[in-house]
Amino acid sequence: MTDHKQCTVVRTGHYGGIQGGVFGTGVSAQSTGAERLCLHQLVMPAGTRGRPHLHEGHESAIFIQSGQVEVWHGPDLTEHVVLRAGDYIHIPADTPHLPVNNGAQDMVCLVARTDPNEQEGVRLLDLPTLLEQRTASPSPTSSPESTVPSSARPPPRTAPRRRPAHHQPLTLRAVRLSSGRRVVD
């Protein structure tokens, strides 16, 4: 006799991450019984930053849905990249990183990790002195409505970003088969 497993749907809920930002409850060991991964939506309000941290023994993959975010990463958080809507980033296990939203709009992303226990593998780090004045204020963790006043934010960047041809979005079309199933090609 085989063990019958059930699919689980998660529809609502939010929590403040210890590393900053407001997370959608998503898929995790706590919400669905996931055993090897978690998947959450993160909202980082404009003009805020997370707290420097790493995920002990766990990789992260992030897809930026809207807005933009700067990610300081690596030893002493000396490396820097700017991510915009449509970008992905892979963060190897045990890699220090710090997300910063200096933009004029909230950043929304999907975060997948190999840690099914949401916050268990998060280890907070000290903010290097070099970054104290270069990054926005800490992110609120209590509610998505908390933001920094627009007068305290830097002006938005206006230069358009050009994507390489191989990064252009694909147009997919759904085809309905005679069996009633849909196939995307």
ZILIN-V381114 format. One record per backbone hydrogen bond with DSSP energy under -1.0 kcal/mol. NH is the residue of the N-H (numbers start at 1). CO is the residue of the C=O. If there is no record, write none. Layout:
nh=NH co=CO
nh=NH co=CO
//
This chain:
nh=15 co=23
nh=17 co=21
nh=20 co=17
nh=22 co=43
nh=23 co=15
nh=24 co=41
nh=25 co=13
nh=27 co=39
nh=29 co=116
nh=32 co=28
nh=34 co=28
nh=38 co=113
nh=39 co=27
nh=40 co=111
nh=42 co=109
nh=43 co=22
nh=44 co=107
nh=47 co=101
nh=48 co=45
nh=49 co=137
nh=50 co=99
nh=51 co=19
nh=53 co=97
nh=54 co=123
nh=56 co=121
nh=58 co=55
nh=60 co=91
nh=61 co=112
nh=62 co=89
nh=63 co=110
nh=64 co=87
nh=65 co=108
nh=66 co=108
nh=69 co=83
nh=70 co=100
nh=71 co=81
nh=72 co=98
nh=73 co=79
nh=74 co=96
nh=77 co=74
nh=78 co=75
nh=79 co=73
nh=81 co=71
nh=83 co=69
nh=86 co=64
nh=87 co=84
nh=89 co=62
nh=91 co=60
nh=94 co=55
nh=95 co=92
nh=97 co=53
nh=98 co=72
nh=100 co=70
nh=101 co=48
nh=107 co=44
nh=108 co=66
nh=109 co=42
nh=110 co=63
nh=111 co=40
nh=112 co=61
nh=113 co=38
nh=114 co=59
nh=120 co=117
nh=122 co=119
nh=123 co=54
nh=125 co=52
nh=131 co=128
nh=135 co=131
nh=139 co=49
nh=146 co=143
nh=148 co=46
nh=152 co=149
nh=153 co=150
nh=167 co=164
nh=168 co=165
nh=175 co=183
nh=177 co=181
nh=180 co=177
nh=183 co=175
nh=185 co=173
//
